[in-house]
Amino acid sequence: MVDTKTNRWYDHATDQSGDIIDLAALKMNPRLYTDPRDFILKYMNEYEQGKELSAMAHRPQEPEIISTDIRNVKLTDFMAALGQEQPVAADGNLRVYYAPYDSGHGPTMIVNTETNLWRDTKSGAYGGIYDLAYELTGSCNMSELNRYIATQMSGMEKSPKVEPAKLEREPDRTNRKMRL
């Protein structure tokens, strides 16, 4: 029970009472926190961040049109968009990259260009482009993953493209008259 006038609490089951500092001292892990004020500050910050995220989720958003067909994006192109233009090694249809989500040493990510799937030999993670985007973002929300992939790929689409050479057209001969 909380008395809002005195800003104190009382637990009928344990017959304990106190203020917010006493409550924090009961709830906190003493191996992680030495001062109950630090514990209160951490949870109040998380509460405020949660409120902000909740407000953002309930705010109407402008629908976003993604022109990229994400299911058909080649993993090698996605890796290039992430900054790894060339693989570390290649063997047949296998390409070896540094895993973009792992700051560890050595190239551990293998992309199969035939199946468009990847596997990390160090962590055991594997899958398609959505699985890779999950490893990079930590989000399971498909719209967030779509937005992330499209954003990364849009950087590649904006690079200058070479226009094919235009063929010279023959002059229009539709106005020619026949001689008899």
TORKOL-82141 format. One record per atom (N, C-alpha, C): residue number from 1; residue in three letters; atom name; x, y, z. Coordinates in pm, whole numbers, plus 32768, in hexadecimal, padded with zeros to 4 digits. Last residue first. Layout:
BEGIN
num	residuo	atomo	u	v	w
NUM	ALA	CA	X	Y	Z
...
END
This chain:
BEGIN
num	residuo	atomo	u	v	w
180	LEU	N	81E3	8278	556F
180	LEU	CA	81A9	8213	5518
180	LEU	C	81E2	821A	548F
179	ARG	N	8274	829B	56AA
179	ARG	CA	826F	82C6	561E
179	ARG	C	8238	8254	55CB
178	MET	N	81FA	82E6	57ED
178	MET	CA	821E	8284	5789
178	MET	C	8218	82C3	56FC
177	LYS	N	828D	83B9	58E0
177	LYS	CA	8221	8399	5882
177	LYS	C	8254	8336	581B
176	ARG	N	82D7	83C5	5A3A
176	ARG	CA	8302	83B3	59AF
176	ARG	C	828D	8388	5957
175	ASN	N	8298	83D5	5B40
175	ASN	CA	8260	843D	5AE8
175	ASN	C	828E	842D	5A57
174	THR	N	8325	8312	5BC6
174	THR	CA	8294	82FF	5BB4
174	THR	C	8258	8366	5B55
173	ARG	N	8429	830D	5C0C
173	ARG	CA	8409	8303	5B7E
173	ARG	C	8373	82F2	5B67
172	ASP	N	8503	83A9	5CE7
172	ASP	CA	8479	837B	5CD7
172	ASP	C	8454	837F	5C43
171	PRO	N	8653	8338	5CE1
171	PRO	CA	85EF	83A1	5CD2
171	PRO	C	8566	8364	5CB8
170	GLU	N	86B9	824F	5DDC
170	GLU	CA	86AD	8274	5D50
170	GLU	C	8646	82E2	5D45
169	ARG	N	8767	82A7	5F04
169	ARG	CA	86F0	8279	5EBE
169	ARG	C	86F6	82A3	5E2C
168	GLU	N	887C	822C	5FAA
168	GLU	CA	8846	8294	5F54
168	GLU	C	87D1	825B	5F07
167	LEU	N	8862	81B9	60F6
167	LEU	CA	8872	819C	6068
167	LEU	C	8839	820E	6017
166	LYS	N	8913	821A	6213
166	LYS	CA	8898	8224	61C5
166	LYS	C	88B7	8209	6133
165	ALA	N	89AD	814E	6304
165	ALA	CA	89BD	81A5	628F
165	ALA	C	893D	81A4	623D
164	PRO	N	8922	8152	644E
164	PRO	CA	894B	810A	63D5
164	PRO	C	8953	816B	6360
163	GLU	N	89B3	8205	655A
163	GLU	CA	8945	81FB	64F9
163	GLU	C	8975	81AC	6480
162	VAL	N	8A18	819A	668C
162	VAL	CA	8A46	81B5	6605
162	VAL	C	89D1	819F	65A7
161	LYS	N	89C3	823E	67B8
161	LYS	CA	89B2	81CE	675E
161	LYS	C	89DF	81F8	66D3
160	PRO	N	8A3E	829E	68F2
160	PRO	CA	8A2A	82BF	6865
160	PRO	C	8A24	8242	680F
159	SER	N	8976	822E	6A06
159	SER	CA	89F8	823E	69C7
159	SER	C	89E3	8255	6932
158	LYS	N	8883	81F8	6A6D
158	LYS	CA	889D	8284	6A4E
158	LYS	C	8926	8299	6A0F
157	GLU	N	8888	80ED	6AAB
157	GLU	CA	8838	8115	6A38
157	GLU	C	8854	81A5	6A0F
156	MET	N	891D	80EB	6B95
156	MET	CA	8957	80B1	6B1B
156	MET	C	890C	80E0	6A9F
155	GLY	N	886E	8160	6C45
155	GLY	CA	88F0	819D	6C30
155	GLY	C	8933	8169	6BB3
154	SER	N	87A0	80AA	6C4E
154	SER	CA	878A	8128	6C07
154	SER	C	880C	8172	6BEE
153	MET	N	87F2	7FDD	6CF3
153	MET	CA	87FA	7FC8	6C62
153	MET	C	87E6	804A	6C15
152	GLN	N	87BD	804A	6DED
152	GLN	CA	8845	8024	6DCA
152	GLN	C	8855	8017	6D33
151	THR	N	86A7	806B	6DD6
151	THR	CA	86FE	80DF	6DEE
151	THR	C	878E	80BF	6DC7
150	ALA	N	8651	7F64	6DB7
150	ALA	CA	863A	7FC4	6D4A
150	ALA	C	8694	803E	6D5B
149	ILE	N	869A	7EFC	6EB1
149	ILE	CA	86D6	7EC6	6E37
149	ILE	C	86C8	7F2B	6DC4
148	TYR	N	85F8	7F9D	6F5A
148	TYR	CA	8689	7F98	6F6B
148	TYR	C	86CD	7F6A	6EE9
147	ARG	N	84F5	7F63	6EFF
147	ARG	CA	8526	7FEC	6EF9
147	ARG	C	85BF	7FEF	6F02
146	ASN	N	84E8	7E4F	6F3A
146	ASN	CA	84D9	7E7E	6EB0
146	ASN	C	8514	7F0A	6EA0
145	LEU	N	8502	7E5E	7051
145	LEU	CA	8568	7E19	7003
145	LEU	C	8562	7E45	6F71
144	GLU	N	8418	7EE8	708F
144	GLU	CA	8499	7F24	70B1
144	GLU	C	8509	7EE2	7062
143	SER	N	835C	7E2E	7034
143	SER	CA	8360	7EB2	6FF5
143	SER	C	83E3	7EFA	7015
142	MET	N	8393	7D50	70DC
142	MET	CA	83AC	7D48	704C
142	MET	C	83B2	7DD1	700A
141	ASN	N	843C	7D49	7206
141	ASN	CA	83CC	7D8A	71C2
141	ASN	C	83EB	7D90	712C
140	CYS	N	850E	7CF8	7295
140	CYS	CA	84C0	7C8D	7256
140	CYS	C	844C	7CC7	7207
139	SER	N	8653	7D86	72AE
139	SER	CA	85C2	7D99	72A5
139	SER	C	8582	7D21	7260
138	GLY	N	8760	7D84	72A4
138	GLY	CA	8723	7D4B	731C
138	GLY	C	868C	7D56	731A
137	THR	N	87FE	7DDC	71CF
137	THR	CA	87A8	7E3B	7215
137	THR	C	8772	7E07	7299
136	LEU	N	889E	7D06	7176
136	LEU	CA	88D4	7D8E	7176
136	LEU	C	8883	7DED	71CC
135	GLU	N	87FB	7C28	7185
135	GLU	CA	887A	7C26	71CD
135	GLU	C	88B5	7CB2	71DA
134	TYR	N	8731	7C80	70D5
134	TYR	CA	8712	7C6B	7163
134	TYR	C	8793	7C6D	71B5
133	ALA	N	87BB	7C78	6FE5
133	ALA	CA	878D	7CFA	7017
133	ALA	C	8769	7CF0	70AB
132	LEU	N	87D9	7B63	6FD5
132	LEU	CA	8850	7BB8	6FE0
132	LEU	C	8829	7C42	7017
131	ASP	N	86D1	7B18	6FB8
131	ASP	CA	871C	7AE7	702B
131	ASP	C	879A	7B3B	7041
130	TYR	N	8697	7B90	6EC5
130	TYR	CA	8651	7BBE	6F3E
130	TYR	C	8699	7B90	6FBC
129	ILE	N	8739	7B00	6E14
129	ILE	CA	8753	7B8E	6E2A
129	ILE	C	870E	7BC2	6EA8
128	GLY	N	8759	79BF	6EB5
128	GLY	CA	874E	7A16	6E41
128	GLY	C	8767	7AA6	6E68
127	GLY	N	8841	78FE	6F7F
127	GLY	CA	87BE	7921	6F4A
127	GLY	C	87C7	7976	6ECD
126	TYR	N	88EB	78DF	70BE
126	TYR	CA	88DC	78C7	702F
126	TYR	C	8855	78FA	7001
125	ALA	N	89DE	78B5	71C3
125	ALA	CA	8969	78F9	718B
125	ALA	C	8964	78E2	70F5
124	GLY	N	8AC6	7854	7228
124	GLY	CA	8A63	77F2	71FE
124	GLY	C	89E5	7830	71C5
123	SER	N	8B9E	78EF	726C
123	SER	CA	8B2A	78F1	72C5
123	SER	C	8AC2	7887	72A3
122	LYS	N	8C5E	789C	71A3
122	LYS	CA	8C83	78B2	722F
122	LYS	C	8C09	78A7	728B
121	THR	N	8BEF	7888	70AA
121	THR	CA	8C34	7812	70DE
121	THR	C	8C59	7821	7172
120	ASP	N	8ABF	78EC	7040
120	ASP	CA	8B33	791C	708C
120	ASP	C	8B74	78A3	70CD
119	ARG	N	8A30	78EF	6F01
119	ARG	CA	8A48	78A5	6F7C
119	ARG	C	8AC4	78DD	6FBC
118	TRP	N	892D	7943	6E12
118	TRP	CA	89AD	7959	6E54
118	TRP	C	89B5	7903	6ED0
117	LEU	N	88A0	792A	6CC6
117	LEU	CA	889A	7915	6D56
117	LEU	C	8926	7928	6D90
116	ASN	N	887E	7910	6BB2
116	ASN	CA	886C	7993	6BF1
116	ASN	C	8853	7984	6C87
115	THR	N	88C3	7832	6B24
115	THR	CA	8849	7828	6B75
115	THR	C	8823	78AD	6BB4
114	GLU	N	89A4	789C	6A9A
114	GLU	CA	8940	784C	6A53
114	GLU	C	88BC	7848	6A9F
113	THR	N	8A48	7917	6B4D
113	THR	CA	8A08	796B	6AE8
113	THR	C	899D	791F	6A9B
112	ASN	N	8A65	78FC	6C9A
112	ASN	CA	8A55	78A5	6C25
112	ASN	C	8A08	78F5	6BBD
111	VAL	N	8B49	798B	6D72
111	VAL	CA	8AD0	79A3	6D23
111	VAL	C	8AD2	7945	6CAB
110	ILE	N	8BC7	7977	6EB3
110	ILE	CA	8BCE	793D	6E2E
110	ILE	C	8B46	7951	6DEA
109	MET	N	8C84	7A17	6FA5
109	MET	CA	8C01	7A10	6F64
109	MET	C	8C10	79E1	6ED5
108	THR	N	8D78	7A3F	7014
108	THR	CA	8D2F	79C9	7040
108	THR	C	8CAB	79B6	6FF8
107	PRO	N	8EB3	7AC6	7015
107	PRO	CA	8E3B	7AB7	6FC3
107	PRO	C	8DF3	7A35	6FE6
106	GLY	N	8F32	7B59	7144
106	GLY	CA	8F2D	7AF1	70DD
106	GLY	C	8EAA	7AEC	7092
105	HIS	N	8EC3	7BB9	7287
105	HIS	CA	8F2B	7BB4	7220
105	HIS	C	8F10	7B43	71BE
104	GLY	N	8D8D	7C65	72D9
104	GLY	CA	8DFB	7C06	72ED
104	GLY	C	8E5B	7C04	7277
103	SER	N	8CAE	7CF4	72C3
103	SER	CA	8D2A	7D41	72C1
103	SER	C	8DA4	7CE7	72D6
102	ASP	N	8BA1	7CA4	71FF
102	ASP	CA	8C01	7C6F	7260
102	ASP	C	8C83	7CBC	7255
101	TYR	N	8B05	7CF3	7133
101	TYR	CA	8ACB	7D03	71B9
101	TYR	C	8B2B	7CD5	7226
100	PRO	N	8B86	7CB2	7047
100	PRO	CA	8B73	7D3F	7066
100	PRO	C	8B3B	7D58	70F3
99	ALA	N	8C86	7BCB	702C
99	ALA	CA	8BFB	7BD9	7058
99	ALA	C	8BE4	7C6A	7083
98	TYR	N	8D43	7BDB	6F09
98	TYR	CA	8D43	7BF6	6F98
98	TYR	C	8CB1	7C09	6FC0
97	TYR	N	8D00	7AD3	6E17
97	TYR	CA	8D01	7B5E	6E45
97	TYR	C	8D1E	7B63	6EDB
96	VAL	N	8D17	7A0B	6CFA
96	VAL	CA	8D38	7A16	6D88
96	VAL	C	8D47	7AAA	6DAB
95	ARG	N	8C43	795E	6C23
95	ARG	CA	8C8C	79DA	6C3B
95	ARG	C	8CA0	79E7	6CD2
94	LEU	N	8C11	7856	6B3E
94	LEU	CA	8C1C	7880	6BCA
94	LEU	C	8C71	78FE	6BD3
93	ASN	N	8C14	77E6	6A44
93	ASN	CA	8BA3	783D	6A64
93	ASN	C	8BA3	786A	6AF6
92	GLY	N	8D6C	77E1	6A38
92	GLY	CA	8CF3	77B8	69F1
92	GLY	C	8C81	7819	6A0E
91	ASP	N	8DD4	789C	6B2D
91	ASP	CA	8DED	7814	6AFD
91	ASP	C	8D6E	77E2	6ABC
90	ALA	N	8E76	79BC	6BA9
90	ALA	CA	8E0A	7982	6B5A
90	ALA	C	8E35	78F8	6B2B
89	ALA	N	8EAF	7AA8	6CB3
89	ALA	CA	8ED7	7A36	6C61
89	ALA	C	8E5D	7A04	6C14
88	VAL	N	8E44	7B97	6D00
88	VAL	CA	8ECF	7B7A	6D26
88	VAL	C	8F05	7B0A	6CD0
87	PRO	N	8D7F	7C45	6C05
87	PRO	CA	8D93	7BE0	6C6E
87	PRO	C	8E27	7BCE	6C8C
86	GLN	N	8D52	7DA3	6BDE
86	GLN	CA	8D8C	7D27	6BAD
86	GLN	C	8D98	7CC4	6C21
85	GLU	N	8CC5	7E63	6C71
85	GLU	CA	8CAF	7E57	6BE2
85	GLU	C	8CE1	7DD2	6BAB
84	GLN	N	8C42	7E96	6D82
84	GLN	CA	8CA0	7E2E	6D5B
84	GLN	C	8C8A	7E0F	6CC7
83	GLY	N	8B7A	7F4A	6DC1
83	GLY	CA	8C04	7F79	6DC1
83	GLY	C	8C6C	7F10	6D9D
82	LEU	N	8A77	7F06	6DA4
82	LEU	CA	8AA6	7F13	6E2E
82	LEU	C	8B3A	7F3B	6E35
81	ALA	N	8A6A	7EE2	6C97
81	ALA	CA	8A26	7F58	6CCE
81	ALA	C	8A52	7F70	6D5D
80	ALA	N	8AEB	7DED	6C8B
80	ALA	CA	8B2C	7E62	6C4E
80	ALA	C	8AEE	7EE2	6C83
79	MET	N	8A28	7D52	6D03
79	MET	CA	8AA9	7D60	6D46
79	MET	C	8AF6	7DD7	6D0E
78	PHE	N	8964	7D69	6C3D
78	PHE	CA	8949	7D9E	6CC2
78	PHE	C	89CC	7DB1	6D10
77	ASP	N	89E1	7CDE	6B6E
77	ASP	CA	89C3	7D6D	6B5D
77	ASP	C	89AA	7DAF	6BE4
76	THR	N	89EA	7BE3	6BE3
76	THR	CA	8A69	7C23	6BBF
76	THR	C	8A54	7CB9	6BA8
75	LEU	N	88DC	7BA7	6BFA
75	LEU	CA	8929	7BC0	6C74
75	LEU	C	89B0	7C02	6C56
74	LYS	N	87F7	7C44	6B23
74	LYS	CA	8867	7BE8	6B31
74	LYS	C	88B6	7C0D	6BAE
73	VAL	N	86A1	7C5F	6B4D
73	VAL	CA	8721	7CA4	6B5C
73	VAL	C	878E	7C3B	6B70
72	ASN	N	85A6	7BF2	6B4B
72	ASN	CA	85FD	7BD4	6ADA
72	ASN	C	8682	7C1C	6AE0
71	ARG	N	8524	7C55	6C26
71	ARG	CA	8539	7BC3	6C21
71	ARG	C	8597	7B9C	6BAE
70	ILE	N	850A	7D64	6BE7
70	ILE	CA	856E	7D39	6C48
70	ILE	C	8589	7CA3	6C41
69	ASP	N	84EF	7E2A	6AF4
69	ASP	CA	84B9	7DA5	6B0C
69	ASP	C	851D	7D5C	6B65
68	THR	N	84CE	7F80	6B3E
68	THR	CA	8529	7F10	6B2E
68	THR	C	84E1	7E8D	6B4B
67	SER	N	8422	8047	6B82
67	SER	CA	8421	801C	6AF7
67	SER	C	847B	7FA2	6AE0
66	ILE	N	834C	8083	6C7E
66	ILE	CA	83D2	804E	6C64
66	ILE	C	83CF	8011	6BD9
65	ILE	N	82A5	8187	6D09
65	ILE	CA	82A5	812D	6C96
65	ILE	C	8335	8104	6C7B
64	GLU	N	8211	81B9	6E3B
64	GLU	CA	828D	81C3	6DEF
64	GLU	C	828B	815B	6D80
63	PRO	N	8112	8282	6EC5
63	PRO	CA	813D	8202	6E8A
63	PRO	C	81B7	8217	6E32
62	GLU	N	8152	833F	6FE1
62	GLU	CA	813B	8345	6F51
62	GLU	C	8167	82C0	6F16
61	GLN	N	80C0	82DA	7112
61	GLN	CA	8134	82F0	70BD
61	GLN	C	810A	82F1	702C
60	PRO	N	8036	833F	7244
60	PRO	CA	801F	8316	71BA
60	PRO	C	8098	8339	7165
59	ARG	N	80BB	82BD	736C
59	ARG	CA	80B1	8332	7317
59	ARG	C	8099	8304	7287
58	HIS	N	80F3	81DC	73F8
58	HIS	CA	8066	81FF	73EA
58	HIS	C	804F	827A	7393
57	ALA	N	8206	81D6	73FA
57	ALA	CA	81BF	8166	73BD
57	ALA	C	812C	8187	73A4
56	MET	N	8246	82BA	748A
56	MET	CA	826B	82B3	73FD
56	MET	C	821D	8244	73B6
55	ALA	N	81EA	826F	7585
55	ALA	CA	81AB	82E1	7542
55	ALA	C	81CC	82DF	74AD
54	SER	N	829C	819E	75B8
54	SER	CA	820D	8183	75AF
54	SER	C	81C4	81F3	7567
53	LEU	N	838C	822A	75C5
53	LEU	CA	8379	81C5	755D
53	LEU	C	82E5	81A5	754A
52	GLU	N	8355	82CA	76A8
52	GLU	CA	8372	8308	7626
52	GLU	C	835B	82A5	75B5
51	LYS	N	8336	8206	776E
51	LYS	CA	82C7	825F	774E
51	LYS	C	82DB	82A0	76C6
50	GLY	N	8437	8199	776D
50	GLY	CA	83C6	8146	7747
50	GLY	C	834D	819A	7722
49	GLN	N	84C6	8271	77D0
49	GLN	CA	84E2	8242	7749
49	GLN	C	8470	81EC	7716
48	GLU	N	8457	8278	78D2
48	GLU	CA	8445	82EA	7878
48	GLU	C	8460	82C2	77E7
47	TYR	N	84B0	817F	7933
47	TYR	CA	8421	819C	792D
47	TYR	C	8407	820F	78CB
46	GLU	N	85C2	81A1	792D
46	GLU	CA	8587	813A	78D7
46	GLU	C	84F1	8153	78C8
45	ASN	N	85D5	826B	79F0
45	ASN	CA	8600	8286	7966
45	ASN	C	85C3	8221	7906
44	MET	N	857B	81DA	7ACD
44	MET	CA	852F	8250	7AA2
44	MET	C	8554	8275	7A13
43	TYR	N	8643	8118	7AE4
43	TYR	CA	85BA	80F1	7AC2
43	TYR	C	8563	8166	7A9A
42	LYS	N	8724	81BA	7B21
42	LYS	CA	8724	8160	7AAD
42	LYS	C	8695	813E	7A85
41	LEU	N	86D1	823C	7C0C
41	LEU	CA	86F0	828A	7B95
41	LEU	C	86EC	8233	7B17
40	ILE	N	86BF	8162	7CBD
40	ILE	CA	8648	81B3	7C9E
40	ILE	C	865E	81FF	7C1C
39	PHE	N	87CD	8113	7CC5
39	PHE	CA	8765	80B5	7C9A
39	PHE	C	86E8	8101	7C70
38	ASP	N	8840	81F6	7D35
38	ASP	CA	8868	81CB	7CAF
38	ASP	C	8800	816C	7C73
37	ARG	N	87C9	81F0	7E31
37	ARG	CA	87AA	8261	7DD8
37	ARG	C	87D1	8240	7D47
36	PRO	N	8836	8117	7EB8
36	PRO	CA	87AC	810C	7E85
36	PRO	C	8787	817D	7E25
35	ASP	N	897D	80B8	7E70
35	ASP	CA	892A	8126	7E9E
35	ASP	C	889D	8118	7E64
34	THR	N	89E4	7FDB	7DFA
34	THR	CA	8A0A	7FF4	7E85
34	THR	C	89B3	8060	7EC2
33	TYR	N	8981	7EDA	7D1C
33	TYR	CA	8971	7F65	7D4B
33	TYR	C	899D	7F6F	7DDC
32	LEU	N	89C2	7DCF	7CF2
32	LEU	CA	89C4	7E2C	7C81
32	LEU	C	89C2	7EBE	7CAD
31	ARG	N	89AF	7D4E	7DE1
31	ARG	CA	8A29	7D35	7D93
31	ARG	C	8A34	7D97	7D1E
30	PRO	N	88B4	7D91	7E3F
30	PRO	CA	8928	7DD3	7E7D
30	PRO	C	89AC	7DB7	7E33
29	ASN	N	87AC	7DDD	7D7B
29	ASN	CA	880F	7D73	7D8D
29	ASN	C	888D	7DB3	7DC6
28	MET	N	8687	7E79	7E0A
28	MET	CA	8701	7E77	7DB9
28	MET	C	8759	7E00	7DDA
27	LYS	N	85AE	7E72	7EBD
27	LYS	CA	859E	7E3A	7E36
27	LYS	C	8622	7E2A	7DEA
26	LEU	N	85FF	7EF0	7FAB
26	LEU	CA	85C8	7E69	7FAF
26	LEU	C	85C7	7E26	7F26
25	ALA	N	864F	7FE8	7F4E
25	ALA	CA	86B2	7F95	7F92
25	ALA	C	8681	7F04	7F9B
24	ALA	N	855A	804A	7EF3
24	ALA	CA	85C4	802E	7E93
24	ALA	C	862E	7FD3	7ED0
23	LEU	N	84DC	806E	7FEB
23	LEU	CA	84A4	8011	7F8A
23	LEU	C	850D	7FEA	7F22
22	ASP	N	857D	8136	805D
22	ASP	CA	8571	80B4	809F
22	ASP	C	853D	8049	803D
21	ILE	N	854B	8203	7FA6
21	ILE	CA	85D4	81D2	7FB6
21	ILE	C	85D2	8148	7FF7
20	ILE	N	843B	8237	7FCB
20	ILE	CA	8468	8201	7F4B
20	ILE	C	84F6	81C8	7F54
19	ASP	N	83FF	81CB	8121
19	ASP	CA	83F2	8229	80B2
19	ASP	C	842A	81E8	8034
18	GLY	N	8342	80CC	81D3
18	GLY	CA	83B2	8125	81BD
18	GLY	C	8395	8188	814D
17	SER	N	82FF	7F88	826A
17	SER	CA	82D8	8009	8231
17	SER	C	8354	805E	821D
16	GLN	N	8282	7E3B	829D
16	GLN	CA	82F0	7E99	828A
16	GLN	C	82B8	7F1A	8250
15	ASP	N	81E4	7D59	82B4
15	ASP	CA	81DB	7DBE	831D
15	ASP	C	8254	7E1E	8319
14	THR	N	81C4	7CAA	81E8
14	THR	CA	8242	7CA1	8235
14	THR	C	8246	7D02	82AA
13	ALA	N	80BC	7CE2	8195
13	ALA	CA	80EA	7C58	81A0
13	ALA	C	8166	7C4B	81F7
12	HIS	N	80A1	7DF7	8184
12	HIS	CA	8053	7DAF	81E9
12	HIS	C	8086	7D20	81FD
11	ASP	N	8182	7EEC	815E
11	ASP	CA	8166	7E66	812B
11	ASP	C	8120	7E18	819A
10	TYR	N	8171	803E	810D
10	TYR	CA	8162	7FDD	8178
10	TYR	C	813B	7F58	8139
9	TRP	N	8216	8177	80BD
9	TRP	CA	81D5	80F9	809B
9	TRP	C	81CE	809F	8115
8	ARG	N	81F2	82DA	8096
8	ARG	CA	822B	8264	80D9
8	ARG	C	81DB	81E9	80B1
7	ASN	N	8192	83DF	806D
7	ASN	CA	81F3	83A4	8010
7	ASN	C	823F	8331	8053
6	THR	N	80C3	8450	80EF
6	THR	CA	8143	844C	8138
6	THR	C	81B4	8413	80E3
5	LYS	N	8005	8441	8021
5	LYS	CA	8015	84BD	806F
5	LYS	C	809B	84C0	80B7
4	THR	N	8003	8342	7FBA
4	THR	CA	8036	83AE	7F64
4	THR	C	8048	8431	7FB1
3	ASP	N	805C	821E	8035
3	ASP	CA	8017	8296	8064
3	ASP	C	8052	830B	8016
2	VAL	N	8031	80E2	7FB1
2	VAL	CA	807E	815D	7FAA
2	VAL	C	8027	81D0	7FD7
1	MET	N	8055	7F8C	8000
1	MET	CA	8000	8000	8000
1	MET	C	805B	807B	8000
END
